[in-house]
């Protein structure tokens, strides 16, 4: 099989400007679709990381507060 067998749009084995422009439009569409799906994934991952960081800082601050606070025991007779 020759490469021209699958491409009936080639004119006698020559590549025209229209062929090149059509291929660039096809590639551009694929890139835009991939970029949009990657953006959604990046936002989800970023939100998850932010939640984990905030939770970690909260728990570390809570632990530090317990260590530094004074415990007073009151006994009544």
HURALIN-V656754 format. One line per field, one symbol per residue. psi: psi as a letter, one per 20 degrees, with the letter a starting at -180 (. if undefined). A space follows every 10 residues. Layout:
psi=???
This chain:
psi=pqhihiniip nkjqprhhgg hggghggggg gggggghhgg ghgggggggg gggggggghh hgghhhhiqp pppppq.
